Amino acid sequence: MDRPRGRARQPGPNPARNQWGRGGAKPNRGAERAKPHPRTPHALDPRKAAYDSLRRIEPGERIEPAVFGTLRHHGADPALASRVLPQVEDAVRFSVLFDYLISHVASRPVAELDRDVRAALHMFLAWLIHDPKAAYAHGNAAVDLLTAKHAGRGFVNACARKLSGFFRIENSGPEDYRGAAERHEQLPLWADRCRLGAGRMLVGERAIFPDPVADLPAHLSVVASIPRVLVDRLIDQHGPQSAIQAALACIERPMIWIRPNALFAETFHLPHWWTAQGIAVIQHQGALALPAGVRSVTDHPDFSRGGFYVQDFAAQQVAPMLQAEAGETLLDLCAAPGGKSGHLAELTGDKARILACDQSEAKEERIRENITRMGYRGIATVVANAADVRFPEQFDRVLIDAPCSNSGVLARRVEARHRINDKALGELAVLQLKILENAAANLKPGGTIVYSVCSVLMEEGVDVVHKFIGPREKAGWEVAEEKFILPVPAWHDGGYICRIVAP
């Protein structure tokens, strides 16, 4: 069969075989090394663990449970997760981009590739973008991820060699995304290169990406590695310039944001511990921002004493919108892990009565752990379904941080991009409206609701609120304030917040 030069060919699926091979006789396995018992501690190659995790993950599934499940299966030290997780996260974060690159060197559509072969190639690319000088070694390691008799080993080897010469990795230095957002400047795009985060660029020998001028949606889908359905919505709802900003925020890890505990006696000295270690700390609107790669956040001596809470800047804007006061009764309907309930306690001097609820005992336990660490006294917890729970008393104010697509936090929740589709968005919007309607049923007359989502899509924010207000507008319900926070690459996440006042 004729095929373009320089393109690797994927072999067909392995033919069906007898359990013991073609001859039908059980082989002598005495010479083989016994497979380690799942509970037997032994050395495990982090690359192999990452591959085993990746090949088992369905699109959209959470990464951490898969990684820890792999480590448990192999009897490996859970601490190894710190070396495995970043590899899997990169493979998931850039899967759309990686598939696009593989399509340039493979003669068969990527969708038809063997699952293990595709996982091995994604791992190869995840290693290559971080350490391009070791391309040959990465290629060998990718081949060895497959079993010795796997028919795809030669294909993986050929693709890895072709991909190594198809592009190069350059370090161009960090971009001023924050300044560009403040100046309302459009971020540049190119047909021959794309960003990989942290100042790294993947540069092709020619224009390998869709033209950003002629076909912006196709270009953004590839270079930001997000589904086309999300790109189309971002452009349609926010315009090209804001869509570019939001899309690129999906690959640039934001800062680690710290909210000092206003009830803690001494918070002014919080930055000093990090600066003494050479870590730059930015103070912004009462919050602290640390570089994305910092791993010593919980090592700070004031963390265990409740001196601060780790919460993104966008999330820190939600609780103040409720305008809660001391002495009031407050309900946090979707509270886990408790950050916004805690923020309400701080804003009211811990003198409001706050009920934090979520739908499982595990989530309630997470809330309780944070309440205990932070030292709050005015927060009670309960397990309840936010969509239908009715409490015996009504509340002065209700806060909702509704389940959503996470489209505003995809740099942190990298797997969530693969859950975004028309069906999922429609189902979420139905649930979000039910929760909002139930919040109204638990609200006192004249009370206030804050509805928030960590999504920047209209159907999860503005549209839900308007569907709620529509039939109630004549009764006196009104939107007092609403705010879209677009994510800024390498700075902070995005979301939507709305304050609704009842008659």
HUNOR-V204316 format. One record per run of one state. SS is the DSSP state (a for helix, b for strand, c for the rest). FROM is the first residue (numbers start at 1). TO is the last residue. If there is no record, write none. Layout:
ss;from;to
SS;FROM;TO
SS;FROM;TO
This chain:
ss;from;to
c;1;7
b;8;8
c;9;45
a;46;56
c;57;62
a;63;73
c;74;77
a;78;93
c;94;94
a;95;103
c;104;105
b;106;106
c;107;109
a;110;112
c;113;114
a;115;130
c;131;131
a;132;145
c;146;152
a;153;166
b;167;171
c;172;176
a;177;182
c;183;192
b;193;197
c;198;199
b;200;204
c;205;215
a;216;223
c;224;227
a;228;248
c;249;255
b;256;260
c;261;269
a;270;275
c;276;280
b;281;284
c;285;286
b;287;290
c;291;296
a;297;299
c;300;307
b;308;310
c;311;314
a;315;321
c;322;328
b;329;332
c;333;338
a;339;347
c;348;352
b;353;358
c;359;360
a;361;374
c;375;378
b;379;383
c;384;394
b;395;401
c;402;413
a;414;419
c;420;421
a;422;441
c;442;442
b;443;453
c;454;457
a;458;460
c;461;461
a;462;470
c;471;472
a;473;475
c;476;477
b;478;485
c;486;487
b;488;488
c;489;491
b;492;492
c;493;494
b;495;501
c;502;503
